[in-house]
Amino acid sequence: MLKPQRKITRNEIKRDPLLDTLEKIESGFENNKKIVTNAGLLIIAFVVGTYIYYNNSKQNDLESNSAIGIAMIAYSNADYENAKFQFETVVSNFNGTNGSNIAHYFLGKIAFKNNSYDDAKTYLNNYINSASDPVIACGAIKLLHSISSQGGNHAESLDILKKGNKFNLGSSSKLELQLLEAYTYIKLNDFTNARENIDDILQFKKIPSSVKQKADELNGMM
């Protein structure tokens, strides 16, 4: 006679190592499903946000460069009032872009032409703080040096020239700033440092004739 089959209890099923492991994994997944889902949504939101930011920034740069082009046409035609308005618009509408930074430089040049030296210093220093073009940076440093020299602030002029050290200047720009440094030392009656600068300039290989002429003139001032 067949014996009745013994019923397997739930407790016995739980004690099965494989089933126990599967049950724990399933339970863990259910418990963490919300966290995993939220993390996934956060990653998606980050990627989408980065994409939108990048495209907006790119569009901003394109628009600011276009606006700078319009301002530069006015500037090249010596229409400085119109150019000033256009550059101010770039600074106002596209703050933080490369175009806005360049606008600060040209606003500084216009202010310098108008003898508005305090405004010129503000604009030019704003440019130098975020400058990316070493050639334009050299121009800004020369203008700031001129303002300080005209005001008799020769010690300040030397500090301004040192700002050129943070830029990867070309040889011609370096020579120009070195000439100004020698000139400033002469104004401070520091002829030793002035001569050192002039000697360094004259030892430069393939020195441009205009630079050599200026160095000789500075030598004659001592």
PLY file of the C-alpha trace (Angstrom):
ply
format ascii 1.0
element vertex 222
property float x
property float y
property float z
element edge 221
property int vertex1
property int vertex2
end_header
0.00 0.00 0.00
1.38 3.39 -0.99
2.27 5.71 1.82
0.83 9.20 1.63
3.41 11.78 0.50
4.80 13.93 3.25
3.97 17.60 2.90
6.97 19.91 2.56
6.59 22.85 4.92
7.43 26.44 4.02
10.12 26.47 6.69
11.85 23.58 4.95
11.77 25.44 1.63
13.37 28.45 3.25
16.17 26.33 4.55
17.15 25.37 1.00
20.40 27.38 0.41
19.71 28.12 -3.26
16.11 29.22 -2.71
17.18 31.22 0.32
19.78 33.08 -1.75
17.38 33.77 -4.61
14.76 35.03 -2.18
17.28 37.41 -0.58
18.36 38.73 -3.96
14.77 39.30 -5.02
13.93 40.92 -1.71
17.00 43.15 -1.93
16.15 44.21 -5.45
12.61 45.11 -4.46
13.88 47.13 -1.51
16.49 48.96 -3.61
14.45 49.30 -6.81
13.34 52.82 -5.90
16.90 53.89 -5.11
18.23 52.40 -8.36
15.42 54.04 -10.35
16.06 57.44 -8.73
19.81 57.12 -9.36
19.11 56.33 -13.01
16.84 59.33 -13.34
19.48 61.56 -11.74
22.11 60.36 -14.23
19.76 60.98 -17.15
18.90 64.45 -15.81
22.61 65.25 -15.44
23.43 64.15 -19.01
20.50 66.10 -20.45
21.35 69.16 -18.36
25.00 69.06 -19.47
23.95 68.75 -23.10
21.59 71.72 -22.83
24.21 73.82 -20.99
26.88 73.01 -23.59
24.61 73.89 -26.49
23.42 77.10 -24.82
27.04 78.09 -24.09
28.03 77.36 -27.68
25.10 79.40 -28.97
26.03 82.24 -26.58
29.59 82.26 -27.90
28.38 82.34 -31.51
26.02 85.24 -30.82
28.64 87.19 -28.84
31.22 86.73 -31.61
28.71 88.04 -34.13
28.01 91.07 -31.93
31.75 91.67 -31.51
32.09 91.67 -35.30
29.53 94.47 -35.60
31.28 96.47 -32.86
34.68 95.99 -34.52
33.39 97.40 -37.80
32.35 100.57 -36.00
35.69 100.72 -34.16
37.75 100.24 -37.33
35.79 103.11 -38.92
36.72 105.33 -35.94
33.02 105.53 -35.03
33.94 105.25 -31.36
30.62 106.29 -29.85
28.78 103.63 -31.81
31.54 101.11 -31.09
31.35 101.90 -27.38
27.61 101.27 -27.38
28.06 97.99 -29.28
30.83 96.75 -26.94
28.78 97.69 -23.87
25.88 95.69 -25.30
28.15 92.65 -25.70
29.30 92.93 -22.07
25.70 93.30 -20.88
24.16 90.52 -22.96
26.98 87.98 -23.13
28.77 88.25 -19.81
31.32 85.48 -19.27
31.94 84.76 -22.96
35.20 85.35 -24.80
33.44 88.07 -26.80
32.53 89.89 -23.59
36.15 89.74 -22.46
37.42 91.20 -25.75
34.77 93.93 -25.45
36.32 94.96 -22.11
39.66 95.47 -23.85
38.25 97.70 -26.59
36.14 99.65 -24.11
39.40 100.26 -22.25
41.06 101.50 -25.44
38.17 103.85 -26.20
38.22 105.19 -22.63
41.98 105.70 -22.95
41.50 107.68 -26.19
38.94 109.84 -24.37
41.36 110.41 -21.45
38.93 108.61 -19.13
41.77 106.83 -17.39
39.86 105.48 -14.39
37.35 103.78 -16.70
40.18 102.57 -18.91
41.96 100.96 -15.95
38.78 99.18 -14.88
38.07 97.77 -18.34
41.67 96.79 -19.05
42.15 95.08 -15.70
38.91 93.17 -16.25
40.30 92.00 -19.57
43.68 90.93 -18.17
42.05 88.94 -15.36
40.45 86.62 -17.94
42.66 87.19 -20.98
43.29 84.29 -23.34
45.09 86.10 -26.18
48.71 87.03 -25.25
48.99 89.65 -28.02
45.92 91.58 -26.83
47.03 91.06 -23.22
50.34 92.74 -24.05
48.42 95.69 -25.54
46.32 96.00 -22.37
49.46 95.92 -20.17
51.11 98.65 -22.28
48.03 100.89 -21.95
47.89 100.38 -18.17
51.61 101.11 -17.95
51.11 104.32 -19.92
48.33 105.46 -17.57
50.48 104.84 -14.48
53.55 106.47 -16.03
51.62 109.59 -17.01
50.44 109.81 -13.41
54.04 109.50 -12.17
53.31 106.14 -10.50
56.45 104.41 -11.75
56.60 101.78 -8.99
53.04 100.79 -9.91
54.12 100.72 -13.56
56.68 98.02 -12.75
54.02 95.90 -11.06
51.81 96.24 -14.14
54.62 95.02 -16.41
55.04 91.92 -14.24
51.51 90.87 -15.23
52.99 89.86 -18.56
54.77 86.96 -16.84
51.57 84.92 -16.65
51.09 84.96 -20.43
52.88 82.99 -23.10
54.13 86.11 -24.87
55.94 86.06 -28.17
59.49 87.40 -28.45
58.43 90.80 -29.86
55.93 91.34 -27.03
58.55 90.39 -24.44
61.02 92.89 -25.94
58.40 95.65 -25.91
57.66 95.09 -22.23
61.37 94.86 -21.42
61.95 98.23 -23.09
59.18 99.70 -20.96
60.73 98.13 -17.88
64.11 99.71 -18.67
62.40 103.08 -19.24
60.58 102.79 -15.91
63.80 102.00 -14.03
65.37 105.11 -15.57
62.42 107.18 -14.30
63.06 105.70 -10.84
66.78 106.58 -11.17
67.58 102.87 -10.89
70.20 102.86 -13.64
71.69 99.49 -12.65
68.48 97.58 -13.40
67.85 99.77 -16.43
71.24 98.83 -17.93
70.69 95.15 -17.18
67.42 95.23 -19.12
68.96 97.10 -22.04
71.94 94.71 -22.17
69.55 91.73 -22.22
67.63 93.31 -25.09
70.75 94.06 -27.16
71.99 90.46 -26.72
68.76 89.14 -28.22
69.29 87.29 -31.50
67.86 88.96 -34.62
66.72 92.01 -32.69
64.38 94.24 -34.77
65.98 97.53 -35.81
63.19 99.55 -34.16
63.81 97.82 -30.83
67.59 98.34 -31.08
67.02 102.01 -31.86
64.77 102.40 -28.81
67.31 100.58 -26.61
70.07 102.95 -27.80
67.82 105.93 -27.02
67.26 104.62 -23.49
71.01 104.19 -23.08
71.41 107.84 -24.02
68.97 108.87 -21.25
71.36 107.64 -18.54
0 1
1 2
2 3
3 4
4 5
5 6
6 7
7 8
8 9
9 10
10 11
11 12
12 13
13 14
14 15
15 16
16 17
17 18
18 19
19 20
20 21
21 22
22 23
23 24
24 25
25 26
26 27
27 28
28 29
29 30
30 31
31 32
32 33
33 34
34 35
35 36
36 37
37 38
38 39
39 40
40 41
41 42
42 43
43 44
44 45
45 46
46 47
47 48
48 49
49 50
50 51
51 52
52 53
53 54
54 55
55 56
56 57
57 58
58 59
59 60
60 61
61 62
62 63
63 64
64 65
65 66
66 67
67 68
68 69
69 70
70 71
71 72
72 73
73 74
74 75
75 76
76 77
77 78
78 79
79 80
80 81
81 82
82 83
83 84
84 85
85 86
86 87
87 88
88 89
89 90
90 91
91 92
92 93
93 94
94 95
95 96
96 97
97 98
98 99
99 100
100 101
101 102
102 103
103 104
104 105
105 106
106 107
107 108
108 109
109 110
110 111
111 112
112 113
113 114
114 115
115 116
116 117
117 118
118 119
119 120
120 121
121 122
122 123
123 124
124 125
125 126
126 127
127 128
128 129
129 130
130 131
131 132
132 133
133 134
134 135
135 136
136 137
137 138
138 139
139 140
140 141
141 142
142 143
143 144
144 145
145 146
146 147
147 148
148 149
149 150
150 151
151 152
152 153
153 154
154 155
155 156
156 157
157 158
158 159
159 160
160 161
161 162
162 163
163 164
164 165
165 166
166 167
167 168
168 169
169 170
170 171
171 172
172 173
173 174
174 175
175 176
176 177
177 178
178 179
179 180
180 181
181 182
182 183
183 184
184 185
185 186
186 187
187 188
188 189
189 190
190 191
191 192
192 193
193 194
194 195
195 196
196 197
197 198
198 199
199 200
200 201
201 202
202 203
203 204
204 205
205 206
206 207
207 208
208 209
209 210
210 211
211 212
212 213
213 214
214 215
215 216
216 217
217 218
218 219
219 220
220 221
